[in-house]
Each structure stands twice: as structure tokens, then as C-alpha cells.
Amino acid sequence: MSTAEQIKVIARWQSASGAIGRVLSIIAELRPKSLAEPGCLGYEVYMGVDTPGSLLLLESYRDKAALEAHRQSEHYQSLVVKRALPLLKDRRVEFLREQDLA
């Protein structure tokens, strides 16, 4: 598998006031389901030290098709779209591909 085909996702979530516990609970349910997908290569979660309620999700997918399968999955739709997004006051997502500099 070429790393040039892999897609990296950098998602920055800012939870609404008082919602961080619920958001973390949703991510705790989402992460193992995402990692069980055949095209998911990694799923890391970080919380901001100086910014309460700030989360950084780093995800890796085999290719664009694997990312799309993740986004269409039942667990993504039910956990992220229906439950997590309403608890966020801000969300920014970047999709990146490794750049070969050789």
C-alpha cells in the first residue's frame, strides 16, 4: 500500500459549555468501531491542555474510499452526525495526503 494514497484527517472539535463529558463518551464509543473498519489505520484523541473542551482527533485511512466508507457507516452517522455535532460549538476538519518530496 502506498502512503501517498492514505488520507489523514485532522478534526478539531470545541465542545459547547458543559458538554465535554458527553462528547468524550461518544468518542469512546466511536473510536473502537472506527478502528474495526478494514480501512481505518489509526484513530487518536487528544484534549487541549490550555483550552477546556478542545479536542483534536487524528485519523488515518487506507485511501479515499476507506474514508468515505467511514463517513457513511452507521456508527459515524448515529454517533457523530446525530449525537456529537449538536454538542459542538465549533468543528474544523482537514483532509491531508502525505507529500512525497523525493
mmCIF file of the C-alpha atoms, coordinates in Angstrom:
data_MODEL
# 
_entry.id   MODEL 
# 
loop_
_atom_site.group_PDB 
_atom_site.id 
_atom_site.type_symbol 
_atom_site.label_atom_id 
_atom_site.label_alt_id 
_atom_site.label_comp_id 
_atom_site.label_asym_id 
_atom_site.label_entity_id 
_atom_site.label_seq_id 
_atom_site.pdbx_PDB_ins_code 
_atom_site.Cartn_x 
_atom_site.Cartn_y 
_atom_site.Cartn_z 
_atom_site.occupancy 
_atom_site.B_iso_or_equiv 
_atom_site.pdbx_formal_charge 
_atom_site.auth_seq_id 
_atom_site.auth_comp_id 
_atom_site.auth_asym_id 
_atom_site.auth_atom_id 
_atom_site.pdbx_PDB_model_num 
ATOM 1   C CA . MET A 1 1   ? 0.000   0.000  0.000  1.00 0.00 ? 1   MET A CA 1 
ATOM 2   C CA . SER A 1 2   ? 1.338   3.378  -0.975 1.00 0.00 ? 2   SER A CA 1 
ATOM 3   C CA . THR A 1 3   ? 1.385   6.004  1.752  1.00 0.00 ? 3   THR A CA 1 
ATOM 4   C CA . ALA A 1 4   ? 0.578   8.525  -0.979 1.00 0.00 ? 4   ALA A CA 1 
ATOM 5   C CA . GLU A 1 5   ? -2.946  7.055  -1.124 1.00 0.00 ? 5   GLU A CA 1 
ATOM 6   C CA . GLN A 1 6   ? -3.516  7.267  2.632  1.00 0.00 ? 6   GLN A CA 1 
ATOM 7   C CA . ILE A 1 7   ? -5.781  10.018 3.900  1.00 0.00 ? 7   ILE A CA 1 
ATOM 8   C CA . LYS A 1 8   ? -5.071  11.746 7.212  1.00 0.00 ? 8   LYS A CA 1 
ATOM 9   C CA . VAL A 1 9   ? -7.912  13.512 8.956  1.00 0.00 ? 9   VAL A CA 1 
ATOM 10  C CA . ILE A 1 10  ? -7.285  16.299 11.434 1.00 0.00 ? 10  ILE A CA 1 
ATOM 11  C CA . ALA A 1 11  ? -10.513 17.191 13.196 1.00 0.00 ? 11  ALA A CA 1 
ATOM 12  C CA . ARG A 1 12  ? -10.648 19.975 15.760 1.00 0.00 ? 12  ARG A CA 1 
ATOM 13  C CA . TRP A 1 13  ? -13.732 19.916 17.937 1.00 0.00 ? 13  TRP A CA 1 
ATOM 14  C CA . GLN A 1 14  ? -14.722 22.518 20.510 1.00 0.00 ? 14  GLN A CA 1 
ATOM 15  C CA . SER A 1 15  ? -17.479 21.268 22.768 1.00 0.00 ? 15  SER A CA 1 
ATOM 16  C CA . ALA A 1 16  ? -20.244 23.510 23.949 1.00 0.00 ? 16  ALA A CA 1 
ATOM 17  C CA . SER A 1 17  ? -20.040 24.640 27.557 1.00 0.00 ? 17  SER A CA 1 
ATOM 18  C CA . GLY A 1 18  ? -20.668 21.738 29.914 1.00 0.00 ? 18  GLY A CA 1 
ATOM 19  C CA . ALA A 1 19  ? -20.795 19.139 27.118 1.00 0.00 ? 19  ALA A CA 1 
ATOM 20  C CA . ILE A 1 20  ? -17.214 17.773 27.138 1.00 0.00 ? 20  ILE A CA 1 
ATOM 21  C CA . GLY A 1 21  ? -18.120 14.702 29.214 1.00 0.00 ? 21  GLY A CA 1 
ATOM 22  C CA . ARG A 1 22  ? -20.879 13.708 26.804 1.00 0.00 ? 22  ARG A CA 1 
ATOM 23  C CA . VAL A 1 23  ? -18.637 14.354 23.786 1.00 0.00 ? 23  VAL A CA 1 
ATOM 24  C CA . LEU A 1 24  ? -15.847 12.198 25.247 1.00 0.00 ? 24  LEU A CA 1 
ATOM 25  C CA . SER A 1 25  ? -18.347 9.438  25.963 1.00 0.00 ? 25  SER A CA 1 
ATOM 26  C CA . ILE A 1 26  ? -19.470 9.482  22.325 1.00 0.00 ? 26  ILE A CA 1 
ATOM 27  C CA . ILE A 1 27  ? -15.856 9.366  21.103 1.00 0.00 ? 27  ILE A CA 1 
ATOM 28  C CA . ALA A 1 28  ? -15.146 6.457  23.480 1.00 0.00 ? 28  ALA A CA 1 
ATOM 29  C CA . GLU A 1 29  ? -17.940 4.567  21.728 1.00 0.00 ? 29  GLU A CA 1 
ATOM 30  C CA . LEU A 1 30  ? -16.935 5.722  18.231 1.00 0.00 ? 30  LEU A CA 1 
ATOM 31  C CA . ARG A 1 31  ? -13.189 5.030  18.356 1.00 0.00 ? 31  ARG A CA 1 
ATOM 32  C CA . PRO A 1 32  ? -13.234 1.202  18.646 1.00 0.00 ? 32  PRO A CA 1 
ATOM 33  C CA . LYS A 1 33  ? -15.920 0.942  15.976 1.00 0.00 ? 33  LYS A CA 1 
ATOM 34  C CA . SER A 1 34  ? -13.855 3.118  13.647 1.00 0.00 ? 34  SER A CA 1 
ATOM 35  C CA . LEU A 1 35  ? -10.666 1.143  14.341 1.00 0.00 ? 35  LEU A CA 1 
ATOM 36  C CA . ALA A 1 36  ? -12.565 -2.066 13.484 1.00 0.00 ? 36  ALA A CA 1 
ATOM 37  C CA . GLU A 1 37  ? -13.202 -0.783 9.946  1.00 0.00 ? 37  GLU A CA 1 
ATOM 38  C CA . PRO A 1 38  ? -10.889 -2.533 7.447  1.00 0.00 ? 38  PRO A CA 1 
ATOM 39  C CA . GLY A 1 39  ? -9.696  0.808  6.004  1.00 0.00 ? 39  GLY A CA 1 
ATOM 40  C CA . CYS A 1 40  ? -9.050  2.635  9.284  1.00 0.00 ? 40  CYS A CA 1 
ATOM 41  C CA . LEU A 1 41  ? -5.332  2.663  10.117 1.00 0.00 ? 41  LEU A CA 1 
ATOM 42  C CA . GLY A 1 42  ? -5.391  4.805  13.248 1.00 0.00 ? 42  GLY A CA 1 
ATOM 43  C CA . TYR A 1 43  ? -7.590  6.950  15.500 1.00 0.00 ? 43  TYR A CA 1 
ATOM 44  C CA . GLU A 1 44  ? -6.038  9.126  18.200 1.00 0.00 ? 44  GLU A CA 1 
ATOM 45  C CA . VAL A 1 45  ? -7.780  11.566 20.512 1.00 0.00 ? 45  VAL A CA 1 
ATOM 46  C CA . TYR A 1 46  ? -6.150  14.494 22.323 1.00 0.00 ? 46  TYR A CA 1 
ATOM 47  C CA . MET A 1 47  ? -7.570  17.108 24.674 1.00 0.00 ? 47  MET A CA 1 
ATOM 48  C CA . GLY A 1 48  ? -6.269  20.665 24.814 1.00 0.00 ? 48  GLY A CA 1 
ATOM 49  C CA . VAL A 1 49  ? -4.242  21.467 27.918 1.00 0.00 ? 49  VAL A CA 1 
ATOM 50  C CA . ASP A 1 50  ? -4.997  25.191 27.977 1.00 0.00 ? 50  ASP A CA 1 
ATOM 51  C CA . THR A 1 51  ? -8.324  25.197 26.147 1.00 0.00 ? 51  THR A CA 1 
ATOM 52  C CA . PRO A 1 52  ? -11.130 23.461 28.056 1.00 0.00 ? 52  PRO A CA 1 
ATOM 53  C CA . GLY A 1 53  ? -13.419 21.418 25.829 1.00 0.00 ? 53  GLY A CA 1 
ATOM 54  C CA . SER A 1 54  ? -10.958 21.443 22.925 1.00 0.00 ? 54  SER A CA 1 
ATOM 55  C CA . LEU A 1 55  ? -10.327 18.097 21.231 1.00 0.00 ? 55  LEU A CA 1 
ATOM 56  C CA . LEU A 1 56  ? -8.055  17.021 18.399 1.00 0.00 ? 56  LEU A CA 1 
ATOM 57  C CA . LEU A 1 57  ? -8.875  13.817 16.527 1.00 0.00 ? 57  LEU A CA 1 
ATOM 58  C CA . LEU A 1 58  ? -6.143  12.366 14.295 1.00 0.00 ? 58  LEU A CA 1 
ATOM 59  C CA . GLU A 1 59  ? -7.423  9.666  11.976 1.00 0.00 ? 59  GLU A CA 1 
ATOM 60  C CA . SER A 1 60  ? -5.744  7.663  9.209  1.00 0.00 ? 60  SER A CA 1 
ATOM 61  C CA . TYR A 1 61  ? -7.480  5.814  6.392  1.00 0.00 ? 61  TYR A CA 1 
ATOM 62  C CA . ARG A 1 62  ? -6.104  3.474  3.742  1.00 0.00 ? 62  ARG A CA 1 
ATOM 63  C CA . ASP A 1 63  ? -7.458  5.631  0.898  1.00 0.00 ? 63  ASP A CA 1 
ATOM 64  C CA . LYS A 1 64  ? -10.284 7.947  -0.095 1.00 0.00 ? 64  LYS A CA 1 
ATOM 65  C CA . ALA A 1 65  ? -12.731 5.029  -0.440 1.00 0.00 ? 65  ALA A CA 1 
ATOM 66  C CA . ALA A 1 66  ? -11.996 3.901  3.131  1.00 0.00 ? 66  ALA A CA 1 
ATOM 67  C CA . LEU A 1 67  ? -12.605 7.432  4.407  1.00 0.00 ? 67  LEU A CA 1 
ATOM 68  C CA . GLU A 1 68  ? -15.903 7.609  2.522  1.00 0.00 ? 68  GLU A CA 1 
ATOM 69  C CA . ALA A 1 69  ? -16.943 4.196  3.922  1.00 0.00 ? 69  ALA A CA 1 
ATOM 70  C CA . HIS A 1 70  ? -16.206 5.544  7.414  1.00 0.00 ? 70  HIS A CA 1 
ATOM 71  C CA . ARG A 1 71  ? -18.285 8.656  6.848  1.00 0.00 ? 71  ARG A CA 1 
ATOM 72  C CA . GLN A 1 72  ? -21.212 6.597  5.529  1.00 0.00 ? 72  GLN A CA 1 
ATOM 73  C CA . SER A 1 73  ? -21.039 3.975  8.295  1.00 0.00 ? 73  SER A CA 1 
ATOM 74  C CA . GLU A 1 74  ? -23.948 3.531  10.671 1.00 0.00 ? 74  GLU A CA 1 
ATOM 75  C CA . HIS A 1 75  ? -21.769 4.294  13.702 1.00 0.00 ? 75  HIS A CA 1 
ATOM 76  C CA . TYR A 1 76  ? -20.451 7.566  12.209 1.00 0.00 ? 76  TYR A CA 1 
ATOM 77  C CA . GLN A 1 77  ? -23.931 8.709  11.244 1.00 0.00 ? 77  GLN A CA 1 
ATOM 78  C CA . SER A 1 78  ? -25.506 7.834  14.592 1.00 0.00 ? 78  SER A CA 1 
ATOM 79  C CA . LEU A 1 79  ? -22.652 8.873  16.894 1.00 0.00 ? 79  LEU A CA 1 
ATOM 80  C CA . VAL A 1 80  ? -21.059 11.844 15.123 1.00 0.00 ? 80  VAL A CA 1 
ATOM 81  C CA . VAL A 1 81  ? -23.792 13.331 12.956 1.00 0.00 ? 81  VAL A CA 1 
ATOM 82  C CA . LYS A 1 82  ? -26.756 12.758 15.260 1.00 0.00 ? 82  LYS A CA 1 
ATOM 83  C CA . ARG A 1 83  ? -25.186 12.892 18.727 1.00 0.00 ? 83  ARG A CA 1 
ATOM 84  C CA . ALA A 1 84  ? -21.794 14.670 18.765 1.00 0.00 ? 84  ALA A CA 1 
ATOM 85  C CA . LEU A 1 85  ? -22.256 17.515 16.287 1.00 0.00 ? 85  LEU A CA 1 
ATOM 86  C CA . PRO A 1 86  ? -25.154 19.088 18.229 1.00 0.00 ? 86  PRO A CA 1 
ATOM 87  C CA . LEU A 1 87  ? -22.851 19.242 21.296 1.00 0.00 ? 87  LEU A CA 1 
ATOM 88  C CA . LEU A 1 88  ? -20.106 21.193 19.490 1.00 0.00 ? 88  LEU A CA 1 
ATOM 89  C CA . LYS A 1 89  ? -19.808 24.939 19.211 1.00 0.00 ? 89  LYS A CA 1 
ATOM 90  C CA . ASP A 1 90  ? -17.054 24.649 16.579 1.00 0.00 ? 90  ASP A CA 1 
ATOM 91  C CA . ARG A 1 91  ? -15.712 21.922 14.295 1.00 0.00 ? 91  ARG A CA 1 
ATOM 92  C CA . ARG A 1 92  ? -12.937 22.127 11.726 1.00 0.00 ? 92  ARG A CA 1 
ATOM 93  C CA . VAL A 1 93  ? -11.820 19.182 9.631  1.00 0.00 ? 93  VAL A CA 1 
ATOM 94  C CA . GLU A 1 94  ? -8.840  18.897 7.274  1.00 0.00 ? 94  GLU A CA 1 
ATOM 95  C CA . PHE A 1 95  ? -8.137  16.018 4.900  1.00 0.00 ? 95  PHE A CA 1 
ATOM 96  C CA . LEU A 1 96  ? -4.457  15.546 4.089  1.00 0.00 ? 96  LEU A CA 1 
ATOM 97  C CA . ARG A 1 97  ? -2.302  13.299 1.966  1.00 0.00 ? 97  ARG A CA 1 
ATOM 98  C CA . GLU A 1 98  ? 1.419   12.747 2.534  1.00 0.00 ? 98  GLU A CA 1 
ATOM 99  C CA . GLN A 1 99  ? 3.559   14.690 0.100  1.00 0.00 ? 99  GLN A CA 1 
ATOM 100 C CA . ASP A 1 100 ? 6.489   12.831 -1.436 1.00 0.00 ? 100 ASP A CA 1 
ATOM 101 C CA . LEU A 1 101 ? 9.429   15.228 -1.511 1.00 0.00 ? 101 LEU A CA 1 
ATOM 102 C CA . ALA A 1 102 ? 11.887  12.857 -3.185 1.00 0.00 ? 102 ALA A CA 1 
# 
